[in-house]
Amino acid sequence: MVAASKEATHLQIGSVTRPHGVRGELKVRLHNEASTALWQVADIVLEGPKGLAQRYEIESVRGSEKGPILALRGVMGRDAADKLRGYALWVERTAIEPLGEGEYYLIDLIGCEVVLGGEVFASIADVRPDPSVDTLVISKKDGTRAEVPLVDAWIGKVDIAAKRVELLSLDGVIDG
């Protein structure tokens, strides 16, 4: 089982889309198609409905980042694999390559304060990975929601340790 605060120790990298074949393999969709995390770890955690999670040892990963096929110890047969459809796929943060300076995971932005002109303007409620640009979904102090494309023109300093994201202006804020 994974602790309740798994976001601190684990990173969600994708989800199970469907069974593959009859031996119990799983077709996986990665959140970031460029990610190699699945090929770097020995085990994963699958989280299903109601937050129920279980660790599995990886037997093999094949295919490409666009279409990985995963075989897990203990998942035998198509029916067993089909029961895992839609489950979130998590890996331990310490099991993957460390980030470079100035890099961060999008999931770590959730909960950060959004600061404009030195004042807290909002907090980040979600991050939506859109095809052209990732978007921050923010909850403003007045209770309304807005969106901000995650681009250098509108986002200044990102300080994950301090849980703060600086906006350079209101130009990129799209009220929702």
Backbone as numpy.savetxt, mean C-alpha at the origin, in Angstrom:
# Nx Ny Nz CAx CAy CAz Cx Cy Cz
-0.37 -14.90 13.17 -1.20 -13.70 13.17 -0.34 -12.45 13.17
-0.89 -11.37 12.68 -0.19 -10.09 12.60 -0.79 -9.17 13.65
0.04 -8.37 14.29 -0.43 -7.45 15.32 -1.40 -6.44 14.74
-2.23 -5.85 15.63 -3.25 -4.89 15.20 -2.63 -3.70 14.49
-1.43 -3.28 14.87 -0.80 -2.14 14.24 0.18 -2.61 13.16
-0.29 -3.47 12.29 0.58 -4.07 11.30 1.18 -3.06 10.34
0.54 -1.89 10.15 1.08 -0.88 9.26 2.46 -0.42 9.70
2.74 -0.49 10.99 4.05 -0.08 11.51 5.13 -1.11 11.18
4.75 -2.37 11.08 5.74 -3.42 10.86 5.63 -4.08 9.49
4.50 -3.89 8.81 4.25 -4.52 7.52 3.84 -3.48 6.48
3.97 -3.86 5.23 3.60 -3.00 4.11 2.69 -3.78 3.18
1.51 -3.22 2.87 0.61 -3.89 1.93 1.12 -3.63 0.53
1.39 -4.71 -0.22 1.97 -4.54 -1.55 1.01 -4.93 -2.68
-0.13 -5.52 -2.35 -1.05 -5.93 -3.40 -2.18 -6.76 -2.85
-2.81 -7.51 -3.77 -3.92 -8.36 -3.36 -4.01 -9.57 -4.29
-4.70 -10.58 -3.80 -4.95 -11.79 -4.58 -6.14 -11.50 -5.49
-5.97 -11.73 -6.79 -7.08 -11.47 -7.72 -7.90 -12.72 -8.00
-7.22 -13.88 -8.12 -7.94 -15.11 -8.44 -7.00 -16.30 -8.36
-7.55 -17.51 -8.36 -6.69 -18.70 -8.43 -6.07 -18.79 -9.82
-4.95 -19.49 -9.90 -4.30 -19.73 -11.19 -4.06 -21.23 -11.31
-4.73 -21.86 -12.25 -4.57 -23.30 -12.44 -5.30 -24.10 -11.38
-4.90 -25.37 -11.24 -5.60 -26.27 -10.33 -4.79 -26.67 -9.11
-3.51 -26.24 -9.04 -2.64 -26.67 -7.94 -2.68 -25.75 -6.72
-3.43 -24.66 -6.78 -3.51 -23.77 -5.63 -2.69 -22.51 -5.76
-2.17 -22.23 -6.94 -1.42 -21.00 -7.14 -2.37 -19.80 -7.18
-1.81 -18.63 -6.88 -2.61 -17.40 -6.81 -2.10 -16.37 -7.80
-3.01 -15.77 -8.51 -2.69 -14.63 -9.37 -2.77 -13.39 -8.48
-1.74 -12.53 -8.53 -1.62 -11.39 -7.64 -1.55 -10.10 -8.43
-2.18 -9.05 -7.90 -2.05 -7.70 -8.46 -1.27 -6.87 -7.46
-0.12 -6.34 -7.90 0.69 -5.49 -7.04 0.21 -4.05 -7.13
0.26 -3.32 -6.01 -0.10 -1.91 -6.03 0.87 -1.11 -6.89
2.13 -1.50 -6.86 3.16 -0.84 -7.66 3.77 -1.89 -8.57
3.49 -1.79 -9.86 3.97 -2.81 -10.80 5.48 -2.87 -10.87
6.17 -1.82 -10.43 7.64 -1.82 -10.45 8.22 -2.47 -9.19
7.39 -2.84 -8.25 7.86 -3.41 -6.99 8.47 -4.79 -7.20
9.58 -5.02 -6.50 10.20 -6.35 -6.50 10.08 -7.00 -5.12
9.30 -6.40 -4.24 9.18 -6.87 -2.86 8.78 -8.34 -2.77
7.88 -8.78 -3.61 7.40 -10.16 -3.54 8.53 -11.16 -3.81
9.52 -10.76 -4.59 10.65 -11.62 -4.92 11.75 -11.53 -3.85
11.61 -10.63 -2.89 12.64 -10.42 -1.87 12.32 -11.10 -0.54
11.11 -11.60 -0.37 10.69 -12.11 0.94 10.48 -13.62 0.92
10.58 -14.22 2.10 10.38 -15.67 2.23 8.96 -16.01 2.63
8.26 -15.04 3.22 6.87 -15.29 3.59 6.06 -14.00 3.47
4.75 -14.17 3.47 3.82 -13.05 3.34 2.70 -13.25 4.34
1.93 -12.19 4.52 0.73 -12.27 5.34 -0.45 -11.94 4.44
-1.47 -12.78 4.46 -2.70 -12.50 3.73 -3.75 -12.08 4.73
-4.40 -10.95 4.45 -5.44 -10.42 5.33 -6.77 -10.45 4.60
-7.72 -11.10 5.21 -9.03 -11.24 4.61 -10.08 -10.39 5.28
-11.33 -10.79 5.11 -12.44 -10.05 5.71 -12.29 -9.95 7.22
-12.78 -8.87 7.76 -12.77 -8.63 9.21 -11.36 -8.59 9.79
-10.36 -8.33 8.93 -8.99 -8.18 9.41 -8.30 -9.47 9.79
-8.91 -10.62 9.52 -8.28 -11.89 9.83 -7.06 -12.07 8.95
-5.93 -12.35 9.57 -4.68 -12.44 8.83 -3.93 -13.71 9.17
-3.22 -14.24 8.18 -2.42 -15.44 8.39 -1.13 -15.34 7.58
-0.04 -15.80 8.20 1.27 -15.82 7.55 1.40 -17.10 6.73
2.00 -16.98 5.54 2.25 -18.12 4.66 3.69 -18.08 4.19
4.31 -19.25 4.10 5.64 -19.36 3.52 5.49 -19.41 2.00
6.33 -18.66 1.30 6.29 -18.64 -0.16 7.06 -19.85 -0.69
6.40 -20.64 -1.52 7.08 -21.75 -2.19 7.73 -21.27 -3.48
7.00 -20.44 -4.24 7.57 -19.90 -5.47 6.81 -18.66 -5.91
7.52 -17.83 -6.67 6.93 -16.67 -7.33 7.42 -16.74 -8.76
6.52 -16.65 -9.69 6.92 -16.64 -11.10 6.10 -15.62 -11.84
6.38 -15.44 -13.09 5.71 -14.40 -13.85 6.47 -13.10 -13.71
5.78 -12.00 -13.97 6.41 -10.68 -13.90 5.68 -9.82 -12.88
6.21 -8.60 -12.67 5.57 -7.68 -11.75 4.13 -7.39 -12.19
3.88 -7.39 -13.50 2.53 -7.11 -14.01 1.57 -8.27 -13.78
2.12 -9.45 -13.55 1.25 -10.60 -13.35 1.90 -11.71 -12.56
2.32 -11.44 -11.31 2.96 -12.50 -10.53 2.00 -13.64 -10.20
2.55 -14.82 -10.17 1.82 -16.01 -9.77 2.55 -16.58 -8.56
1.80 -16.76 -7.49 2.36 -17.07 -6.19 1.90 -18.45 -5.73
2.85 -19.27 -5.29 2.53 -20.56 -4.68 2.90 -20.48 -3.21
1.96 -20.82 -2.33 2.16 -20.73 -0.88 2.06 -22.11 -0.25
2.93 -22.36 0.73 2.88 -23.62 1.46 1.53 -23.71 2.19
0.84 -24.83 2.03 -0.43 -25.04 2.70 -1.66 -24.67 1.89
-1.46 -24.01 0.76 -2.59 -23.69 -0.13 -2.54 -24.69 -1.27
-3.40 -25.72 -1.16 -3.37 -26.80 -2.13 -4.72 -26.91 -2.83
-4.71 -26.80 -4.11 -5.91 -26.94 -4.91 -6.60 -25.62 -5.21
-7.33 -25.65 -6.29 -8.02 -24.45 -6.77 -9.03 -23.91 -5.76
-9.76 -24.80 -5.09 -10.77 -24.35 -4.12 -10.13 -23.57 -2.97
-9.01 -24.07 -2.46 -8.30 -23.38 -1.37 -7.81 -22.02 -1.84
-7.29 -21.94 -3.06 -6.81 -20.68 -3.61 -7.98 -19.71 -3.83
-9.11 -20.22 -4.28 -10.26 -19.36 -4.55 -10.79 -18.70 -3.27
-10.62 -19.36 -2.13 -11.07 -18.79 -0.85 -10.23 -17.57 -0.45
-9.07 -17.39 -1.09 -8.19 -16.27 -0.78 -8.37 -15.09 -1.74
-9.29 -15.22 -2.65 -9.57 -14.15 -3.62 -9.92 -12.85 -2.88
-9.25 -11.76 -3.28 -9.51 -10.46 -2.68 -8.71 -10.17 -1.41
-7.98 -11.14 -0.90 -7.19 -10.92 0.32 -6.06 -9.95 0.04
-5.78 -9.09 1.01 -4.66 -8.15 0.92 -3.36 -8.90 1.21
-2.30 -8.52 0.50 -1.01 -9.18 0.61 -0.03 -8.22 1.30
0.51 -8.64 2.44 1.42 -7.81 3.25 2.78 -8.49 3.36
3.84 -7.65 3.43 5.19 -8.15 3.70 5.78 -7.37 4.87
6.73 -7.99 5.57 7.40 -7.29 6.65 8.32 -6.22 6.06
8.24 -5.02 6.63 9.06 -3.91 6.14 10.55 -4.23 6.23
10.96 -4.93 7.28 12.39 -5.24 7.46 12.90 -6.27 6.47
11.99 -6.96 5.77 12.39 -8.01 4.83 12.67 -7.48 3.43
12.34 -6.22 3.18 12.55 -5.65 1.85 13.66 -4.59 1.90
14.17 -4.25 0.73 15.25 -3.27 0.65 14.83 -1.96 1.29
15.74 -1.34 2.05 15.40 -0.06 2.66 15.24 1.03 1.60
14.43 2.02 1.93 14.21 3.13 1.02 15.42 4.04 0.98
15.57 4.75 -0.12 16.63 5.73 -0.25 16.24 7.02 0.45
17.20 7.92 0.57 16.96 9.20 1.22 15.87 9.98 0.45
14.91 10.51 1.20 13.83 11.28 0.59 12.71 10.43 0.02
12.83 9.10 0.09 11.78 8.21 -0.40 10.85 7.82 0.75
9.62 7.50 0.40 8.65 7.06 1.40 7.59 6.22 0.70
6.89 5.45 1.50 5.77 4.67 0.98 4.52 5.53 1.04
3.67 5.45 0.03 2.43 6.23 0.01 1.57 5.94 1.23
1.53 4.71 1.67 0.70 4.34 2.82 1.11 5.12 4.07
2.40 5.50 4.15 2.88 6.23 5.32 2.42 7.68 5.35
1.85 8.16 4.26 1.32 9.53 4.23 -0.02 9.63 4.95
-0.74 8.53 5.03 -2.06 8.56 5.67 -1.89 8.90 7.14
-2.66 9.89 7.58 -2.59 10.36 8.96 -1.67 11.56 9.15
-0.88 11.88 8.14 0.01 13.05 8.25 -0.80 14.35 8.27
-0.30 15.34 9.00 -0.87 16.68 8.96 -0.49 17.32 7.63
-1.39 18.11 7.08 -1.11 18.89 5.88 -0.95 20.33 6.34
0.21 20.91 6.08 0.55 22.24 6.57 0.63 23.20 5.39
0.03 24.38 5.58 0.09 25.44 4.57 0.44 26.73 5.29
1.54 27.36 4.89 1.95 28.60 5.54 2.22 28.46 7.02
2.72 27.30 7.44 3.05 27.07 8.84 1.88 26.65 9.71
0.67 26.64 9.17 -0.53 26.26 9.92 -1.06 24.92 9.42
-1.59 24.12 10.35 -2.20 22.85 9.96 -3.50 23.15 9.22
-3.57 22.69 7.99 -4.69 22.96 7.09 -5.65 21.77 7.04
-5.09 20.55 7.14 -5.88 19.33 6.98 -5.05 18.15 7.45
-5.61 16.95 7.26 -4.86 15.71 7.46 -5.12 14.79 6.27
-4.20 13.91 6.03 -4.34 13.01 4.88 -5.17 11.80 5.31
-6.31 11.63 4.64 -7.23 10.54 4.96 -6.94 9.29 4.12
-6.42 9.50 2.91 -6.17 8.38 2.01 -5.23 8.83 0.92
-4.64 7.88 0.23 -3.84 8.14 -0.96 -4.41 7.26 -2.06
-4.77 7.90 -3.16 -5.36 7.15 -4.28 -4.35 7.08 -5.41
-3.89 5.89 -5.74 -2.96 5.75 -6.86 -3.72 5.80 -8.19
-3.72 6.96 -8.82 -4.39 7.13 -10.11 -3.41 6.82 -11.23
-3.91 6.54 -12.44 -3.01 6.16 -13.54 -1.96 7.23 -13.88
-2.34 8.49 -13.85 -1.38 9.52 -14.26 -0.60 10.11 -13.11
-1.22 10.24 -11.93 -0.54 10.83 -10.78 -1.24 10.37 -9.50
-0.47 10.06 -8.48 -1.06 9.70 -7.19 -1.72 10.93 -6.58
-2.83 10.71 -5.87 -3.62 11.81 -5.32 -3.79 11.64 -3.82
-3.56 12.73 -3.08 -3.81 12.75 -1.65 -5.27 13.11 -1.43
-5.98 12.35 -0.65 -7.34 12.68 -0.24 -7.20 13.26 1.16
-7.58 14.54 1.32 -7.37 15.21 2.61 -8.69 15.57 3.27
-8.67 15.55 4.60 -9.81 16.00 5.40 -9.42 17.36 5.96
-10.14 18.39 5.50 -9.82 19.75 5.95 -10.39 19.98 7.35
-9.89 21.02 8.00 -10.31 21.32 9.37 -11.82 21.56 9.48
-12.45 22.06 8.41 -13.89 22.32 8.46 -14.73 21.06 8.23
-14.06 19.90 8.09 -14.78 18.63 7.94 -15.01 18.22 6.49
-14.71 19.08 5.54 -14.89 18.72 4.13 -13.65 17.98 3.63
-13.83 17.32 2.51 -12.72 16.60 1.89 -12.30 17.30 0.61
-11.04 17.12 0.27 -10.49 17.66 -0.97 -9.41 16.70 -1.45
-8.89 16.98 -2.64 -7.85 16.15 -3.22 -6.70 17.04 -3.66
-5.50 16.50 -3.58 -4.30 17.21 -4.02 -3.43 16.23 -4.80
-3.17 16.51 -6.08 -2.24 15.64 -6.81 -0.86 15.68 -6.15
-0.23 14.55 -6.06 1.07 14.43 -5.41 2.16 14.77 -6.42
2.32 16.08 -6.67 3.31 16.57 -7.63 4.14 17.67 -6.97
5.38 17.80 -7.42 6.31 18.77 -6.83 5.81 20.21 -6.88
4.99 20.55 -7.86 4.50 21.93 -7.98 3.64 22.34 -6.79
3.00 21.38 -6.11 2.09 21.71 -5.00 2.52 21.14 -3.65
3.39 20.14 -3.68 3.83 19.51 -2.44 5.26 19.94 -2.15
5.46 20.47 -0.96 6.81 20.87 -0.54 7.48 19.73 0.19
7.86 19.97 1.41 8.58 18.98 2.21 7.63 17.90 2.73
8.07 16.65 2.63 7.36 15.51 3.21 8.26 14.97 4.31
7.75 15.00 5.54 8.51 14.52 6.70 7.71 13.41 7.37
8.00 12.18 6.99 7.26 11.03 7.50 7.46 10.88 9.01
8.68 11.10 9.49 8.96 10.96 10.92 8.11 11.93 11.74
7.93 13.14 11.25 7.14 14.16 11.96 5.66 14.08 11.58
5.32 13.20 10.62 3.93 13.03 10.14 3.39 14.37 9.61
4.19 15.05 8.75 3.81 16.35 8.19 4.10 16.40 6.70
3.16 16.97 5.96 3.33 17.23 4.54 3.04 18.70 4.32
3.97 19.39 3.69 3.83 20.83 3.46 3.26 21.09 2.07
2.17 21.87 2.01 1.64 22.34 0.73 2.32 23.65 0.38
2.63 23.84 -0.89 3.26 25.08 -1.33 2.22 26.16 -1.61
1.02 25.75 -2.01 -0.07 26.69 -2.27 -1.39 25.92 -2.30
-2.48 26.65 -2.44 -3.80 26.02 -2.58 -4.14 25.72 -4.03
-3.25 26.04 -4.95 -3.51 25.87 -6.39 -3.88 24.44 -6.76
-3.25 23.46 -6.12 -3.53 22.07 -6.48 -4.67 21.42 -5.73
-5.27 22.16 -4.77 -6.34 21.59 -3.95 -7.64 21.61 -4.73
-8.24 20.45 -4.89 -9.51 20.30 -5.61 -10.57 19.91 -4.59
-11.51 20.82 -4.31 -12.54 20.53 -3.34 -13.45 19.43 -3.87
-13.82 18.53 -2.97 -14.62 17.40 -3.38 -15.96 17.47 -2.81
